[in-house]
Amino acid sequence: MSETIHIYHTNDLHSHFAHWPRIQSFLTERRRWHEEAGDICLVLDIGDHVDRSHPFTEGTAGKGNVQLLNEAGYDAVTIGNNEGITLSKAELDELYVQADFSVVVANLVNLDGRQPEWASPSQIIETTDGTKIGLIAATAEFTPFYRRLGWEVTSGREAIKREAAKMRHSVDFLICMSHLGIREDELLAAECPELDIILGAHTHHLFHQGKEIGGTLLGAAGKFGYYIGHIEIDIASRKMTAEVVETDQLPEADEGFNEHLVGVGKQQMAETVFFNEHHLKAEWFKPSTMAELFGDALVSFASADCGLFNAGIFMEDMPRGK
């Protein structure tokens, strides 16, 4: 009997949790369907699941996101720039401690060249019928930011090509989890024919039915959980098809879920940082007390002679109180 592999993928959720109950319910149901039919099901995230703009993510330092990925049964993830450069090195080192899934990233190492303990450059998954599926991943090269945080990030495309050359003869299918962006993915498909599939992210692009370059199939599922990507592979014929599922069209799930997570995050951040004595108004086009206060703090912090910043960093007024 021919084996069929189903790969579901998400990317760039950016802690937009409004659709998450539908995503989790859909992935759980689909895994059950496929396994009952004797097929293989893999669930992957291609980075930027974490975004500190959400109180739940901020309050849990991203560990709440990992808990959600565990509950949804993800098999492997890679990191995006939001996991990589908005968390301190210590926070990123601790982010995946409770993960029930693998973290794959080939172009991030410590400054001494050691691979971080929580990640591996590649992974091989073997099915019950003996089919070997290789996973390789890389993240976007925000080099100076990573270096200041204590990491070294190398060329994502070169890291993928290096790992692909190592793995190609050891696996039946080779899948790249790329948080590099659409242009890099297209170049990678042309330069690295060893790859069967590239699952993309970072530039929030969407391929409704995939995109073929040479013999490589590209898949991408947009942003914010609006879509779930699905790749189906028939092992015998090596035929691959791609589609996306629009989460708005899925059955309603817990519609109050996001509000619940906001409450959890606010509880986590309930400690008072300071008490603001006066209402501070945000002004984009004229001087303001808030801008003057920030300017004084910036100059003091940097031991500078003057400070320059965008007025637009203050999106809203700062109210009086805690």
Residue pairs with C-beta under 8 A, 6 or more apart in sequence:
1 38
2 234
2 235
2 236
2 237
3 39
3 40
3 127
3 129
3 131
3 235
3 236
4 34
4 37
4 39
4 40
4 232
4 233
4 234
4 235
5 39
5 40
5 41
5 42
5 127
5 131
5 133
5 173
5 232
5 233
5 235
6 30
6 34
6 39
6 40
6 41
6 42
6 230
6 231
6 232
6 233
7 41
7 42
7 43
7 44
7 175
7 197
7 199
7 229
7 230
7 231
7 232
7 233
8 27
8 30
8 41
8 42
8 43
8 44
8 228
8 229
8 230
9 43
9 44
9 45
9 46
9 177
9 199
9 219
9 221
9 228
9 229
9 230
9 231
10 23
10 44
10 45
10 46
10 49
10 221
10 225
10 228
10 229
11 45
11 46
11 47
11 48
11 80
11 179
11 199
11 200
11 201
11 202
11 220
11 221
11 222
11 223
11 229
12 46
12 47
12 48
12 80
12 201
12 202
12 204
12 222
12 223
12 224
13 20
13 45
13 48
13 49
13 51
13 223
13 224
13 225
14 48
14 49
14 51
14 53
14 82
14 223
14 224
15 49
15 50
15 51
15 52
15 53
15 54
15 56
15 57
15 65
16 51
16 54
16 223
16 224
16 225
17 54
17 56
17 68
17 225
17 257
17 258
17 261
18 225
18 257
18 258
19 224
19 225
19 226
19 247
19 248
20 68
20 225
20 257
20 258
21 253
21 254
21 255
21 257
22 247
22 250
22 251
22 252
22 253
23 72
23 225
23 228
23 247
24 68
24 71
24 72
24 253
25 250
25 251
25 253
26 228
26 245
26 247
26 250
27 43
27 72
27 73
27 228
28 72
28 73
30 41
31 41
31 43
31 73
34 40
34 41
35 41
40 127
40 128
40 131
42 75
42 76
42 125
42 133
43 72
43 73
43 74
43 75
44 74
44 75
44 76
44 77
44 135
44 175
44 177
44 199
45 69
45 74
45 76
45 77
45 78
46 77
46 78
46 80
46 137
46 177
46 178
46 179
46 199
46 200
46 201
47 77
47 78
47 79
47 80
47 81
47 82
47 83
47 139
47 177
47 179
47 201
47 202
48 80
48 81
48 82
48 83
48 179
48 201
48 202
49 65
49 69
49 77
49 80
49 83
50 57
50 62
50 65
50 80
50 82
50 83
50 86
50 87
50 95
51 57
51 82
51 86
52 58
52 62
52 82
52 86
52 87
54 261
54 262
54 265
55 261
55 262
55 264
55 265
55 266
55 268
55 269
56 64
56 65
56 261
56 262
56 264
56 265
56 268
57 64
57 65
57 265
58 265
58 268
58 269
59 264
59 265
59 266
59 267
59 268
59 269
60 67
60 264
60 265
60 268
61 87
61 91
61 94
61 95
62 83
62 87
62 91
62 95
63 94
63 95
63 97
63 98
64 261
64 264
64 265
66 95
66 96
66 98
66 99
67 98
69 77
69 99
69 101
70 98
70 99
70 100
70 101
74 100
74 101
75 101
75 102
75 125
76 101
76 102
76 103
76 104
76 123
76 135
76 177
77 99
77 101
77 102
77 103
77 104
77 177
78 103
78 104
78 105
78 137
78 138
78 139
78 177
78 178
78 179
79 92
79 103
79 105
79 108
79 119
79 139
79 179
80 139
80 140
80 179
80 201
80 202
81 139
81 140
81 142
81 179
81 202
83 92
83 95
84 92
84 108
84 139
84 140
84 142
84 146
84 151
84 153
85 142
85 145
85 146
85 149
87 95
88 149
89 149
89 150
89 151
92 116
92 149
93 116
93 117
93 118
95 118
96 103
96 118
96 119
97 118
99 118
102 120
102 123
102 135
103 118
103 119
103 120
104 119
104 120
104 121
104 122
104 123
104 135
104 136
104 137
104 177
105 119
105 121
105 137
105 138
105 139
106 121
106 122
106 136
106 137
106 138
106 156
106 159
106 160
106 162
106 163
107 138
107 139
107 141
107 153
107 154
107 155
107 156
107 158
107 159
107 160
108 116
108 119
108 139
108 146
108 151
108 152
108 153
108 154
109 115
109 116
109 151
109 152
109 154
110 116
110 150
110 151
110 152
111 147
111 150
111 151
111 152
113 152
115 121
121 136
121 159
121 163
122 134
122 135
122 136
122 137
122 163
122 166
122 167
123 134
123 135
124 132
124 133
124 134
124 135
124 167
124 170
124 171
125 132
125 133
125 134
125 135
126 132
126 133
127 133
129 235
131 172
131 173
131 235
132 170
132 171
132 172
132 173
133 171
133 172
133 173
133 174
133 175
134 167
134 168
134 170
134 171
134 173
134 174
134 175
135 175
135 177
136 160
136 163
136 164
136 167
136 174
136 175
136 176
136 177
136 195
137 160
137 176
137 177
137 178
137 179
138 156
138 157
138 159
138 160
138 176
138 178
138 179
138 180
139 153
139 156
139 179
139 180
140 156
140 179
140 180
140 181
140 202
141 153
141 154
141 155
141 156
142 153
143 153
146 152
146 153
147 153
156 178
156 179
156 180
156 184
157 180
157 184
157 187
157 188
157 191
157 192
160 176
160 178
160 188
160 192
160 195
161 188
161 191
161 192
164 174
164 176
164 192
164 194
164 195
165 194
167 174
167 194
168 174
168 194
172 235
173 196
173 197
173 233
174 194
174 195
174 196
174 197
175 195
175 196
175 197
175 198
175 199
176 188
176 192
176 195
176 197
176 198
176 199
177 199
178 184
178 185
178 188
178 198
178 199
178 200
178 201
178 202
179 201
179 202
180 188
180 200
180 201
180 202
181 200
181 201
181 202
181 203
182 200
182 203
182 205
182 220
183 203
185 198
185 200
185 218
185 220
186 213
186 218
188 195
188 198
189 195
189 198
189 213
189 214
189 216
189 218
190 213
190 214
192 216
193 214
193 215
193 216
195 216
196 215
196 216
196 217
196 240
197 216
197 217
197 218
197 219
197 231
197 240
198 216
198 217
198 218
198 219
199 218
199 219
199 220
199 229
199 231
200 207
200 218
200 219
200 220
201 220
204 222
204 223
205 220
205 222
206 220
206 221
206 222
206 227
206 244
207 218
207 219
207 220
207 242
207 244
208 243
208 244
209 241
209 242
209 243
210 217
210 218
210 219
210 231
210 240
210 241
210 242
210 243
211 217
211 218
212 218
217 231
217 240
217 242
218 242
219 229
219 231
219 242
220 229
221 227
221 228
221 229
221 244
222 244
225 247
226 246
226 247
226 248
227 244
227 245
227 246
227 247
228 244
228 245
228 247
229 242
229 243
229 244
229 245
230 242
230 243
230 244
230 245
231 240
231 241
231 242
232 240
232 241
232 242
233 239
233 240
234 240
254 260
272 322
274 322
275 321
275 322
276 318
276 319
276 320
276 321
276 322
277 320
278 289
278 320
279 317
279 318
279 319
279 320
280 288
280 289
280 290
280 293
280 317
280 318
281 288
281 289
281 290
281 317
282 288
282 290
282 314
282 315
282 316
282 317
282 318
283 290
283 291
283 311
283 314
284 311
284 312
284 314
285 311
288 314
290 314
290 317
290 318
291 311
291 314
294 309
294 314
295 307
295 309
298 304
298 307
298 309
299 305
299 306
299 307
